[in-house]
Amino acid sequence: MRLTRIRLNPQRRSTWRLQSSIEALHAAVEKGFPTEDHGRVLWRLDSNKVGPVVYVVSEQTPDYTGLVEECGWPRSSYGEQVSTLDYDRFLRSIYDGQRIAFKIRFNSVKSAKNLGKRQVSIIGKNALDLISSRLSTVMSIESIRQVDEEHPVLVKAGHRFNPTMLTFEGSASVTDADSLRALMVNGVGRMKAYGCGLLTVTPLRED
């Protein structure tokens, strides 16, 4: 597996367009691979002090030369804006009992028993409880909070829909390293093609 980080120039109009359209950003992520048969891809749009950052987890190493030309800094090299790491090596370093910080954008939906198989969006404490229950199978959560909420308008098969996408971050200790690795490469929940489900973790220093 590979983990790619793409820095986008917040001053470019093309960057604004990508940020305002999940579908366009999904297409831009997919264009980094030469063929459609490139295995699973997870991605998430974040931001830092410099500007927007896209994280991509994939089986193949992508090439985002075109994206950099449209949304990057003209005087910076490709390597300064796009970095791809050996994610397998990092995954192998995770161990039971390790303290971590985590972040995930989650399509917050739950089955409605009185509506058959229909999924309904949930927010607030119910959403926090839902994502906590999903993550508690692989980690003991110390703290968790919601840091973002989105309700984009998307179109699928000619029909408009308005999913709930919530971003959570927190700290925890690993209880099942093998299962955590599986979540990190397979994703959590629905809407993975639209930037949901990518769970990233960062080791915390022990006091």
Rosetta blueprint (number, residue, H / E / L):
1 M L
2 R E
3 L E
4 T E
5 R E
6 I E
7 R E
8 L L
9 N L
10 P L
11 Q L
12 R L
13 R H
14 S H
15 T H
16 W H
17 R H
18 L H
19 Q H
20 S L
21 S L
22 I H
23 E H
24 A H
25 L H
26 H H
27 A H
28 A H
29 V H
30 E H
31 K L
32 G L
33 F L
34 P L
35 T L
36 E L
37 D L
38 H L
39 G L
40 R L
41 V E
42 L E
43 W E
44 R E
45 L E
46 D E
47 S E
48 N L
49 K L
50 V L
51 G L
52 P E
53 V E
54 V E
55 Y E
56 V E
57 V E
58 S E
59 E L
60 Q L
61 T L
62 P L
63 D L
64 Y L
65 T H
66 G H
67 L H
68 V H
69 E H
70 E H
71 C H
72 G L
73 W L
74 P L
75 R L
76 S L
77 S L
78 Y H
79 G H
80 E H
81 Q H
82 V E
83 S E
84 T E
85 L E
86 D E
87 Y H
88 D H
89 R H
90 F H
91 L H
92 R H
93 S L
94 I L
95 Y L
96 D L
97 G L
98 Q L
99 R E
100 I E
101 A E
102 F E
103 K E
104 I E
105 R E
106 F E
107 N E
108 S L
109 V E
110 K E
111 S E
112 A L
113 K H
114 N H
115 L H
116 G L
117 K L
118 R L
119 Q E
120 V E
121 S E
122 I L
123 I L
124 G H
125 K H
126 N H
127 A H
128 L H
129 D H
130 L H
131 I H
132 S H
133 S H
134 R H
135 L H
136 S L
137 T L
138 V L
139 M E
140 S E
141 I E
142 E E
143 S E
144 I E
145 R E
146 Q E
147 V E
148 D E
149 E E
150 E E
151 H L
152 P L
153 V L
154 L E
155 V E
156 K E
157 A L
158 G L
159 H E
160 R E
161 F E
162 N L
163 P L
164 T L
165 M E
166 L E
167 T E
168 F E
169 E E
170 G E
171 S E
172 A E
173 S E
174 V E
175 T L
176 D L
177 A H
178 D H
179 S H
180 L H
181 R H
182 A H
183 L H
184 M H
185 V H
186 N H
187 G L
188 V L
189 G L
190 R L
191 M L
192 K H
193 A H
194 Y H
195 G L
196 C L
197 G L
198 L L
199 L E
200 T E
201 V E
202 T E
203 P E
204 L L
205 R L
206 E L
207 D L
